[in-house]
Amino acid sequence: MADSLGLIKVTVVQGKRLVVRDFTSSDPYVVVKLGNQVAKTKVINSCLNPVWNEELSFFLKEPIGDLSLEVFDKDFLKTDDKMGHAHLSLQPIVSAARLRQILRVSSGETTLRKVVPDGENCLVRESSITSVDGEVVQSVWLRLCDVESGEIELKIKLPNAPVAQCGS
C-alpha cells in the first residue's frame, strides 16, 4: 500500500517556442500526471509562448514517481494534436525536503540541492532546490520530447508539512 507524504503543488508557469499545430499557431494546454492523478491547465488560444501561472495540487505517495506532462493543441473538430511531452523525477525534491527536516531549516532561503540535466531527465538547464521560509521549492525548465521545439517552466513546492521517512 502507498504511504502518503502530503501535498505537492505544481505551478505550470509558461511555455516557450511551442510548435505550430494549426495553420499559423496553436491553442496549447498542459496535462500533468502523477501516478493515477491527472490535472490540466486552461487552453491559451493562438499562442506559441503561453503564460498559464496555474497551480495544480497532487497527493505525493511512496513510492515516489515521476511527474509527467503532455502538451496538446486544442482542436474543435478533431482529436487534439500532441505538442510534446516531458517528465521530472520528484525524488530529488523529496530528498531535499527530508534534508531540510534533518537540518531543521525553517526560515530564510537555503539552497539544499542542485539537479543537472542528463539523459535521465528533460531539464533544459541546472535547477536548484531551495528551502524558502520552510517550503521546499524547485523551479525547472523542461524540454519537450518528440517535437521540433518547445519548453515548459514549472515551479514545484512541498509546503511546510514535514515529509515522512520511508520505513524499512
Sequence and secondary structure as in RCSB ss.txt:
>XXXX:A:sequence
MADSLGLIKVTVVQGKRLVVRDFTSSDPYVVVKLGNQVAKTKVINSCLNPVWNEELSFFLKEPIGDLSLEVFDKD
FLKTDDKMGHAHLSLQPIVSAARLRQILRVSSGETTLRKVVPDGENCLVRESSITSVDGEVVQSVWLRLCDVESG
EIELKIKLPNAPVAQCGS
>XXXX:A:secstr
   EEEEEEEEEEEEES    SSS   EEEEEEETTEEEE    TT SS EEEEEEEEEEESS  EEEEEEEE  
SSS  EEEEEEEEESHHHHHHHHHHHHHT  SSEEEEEEE   TTS BSS EEEEEETTEEEEEEEEE BSSSS 
EEEEEEEE SS       
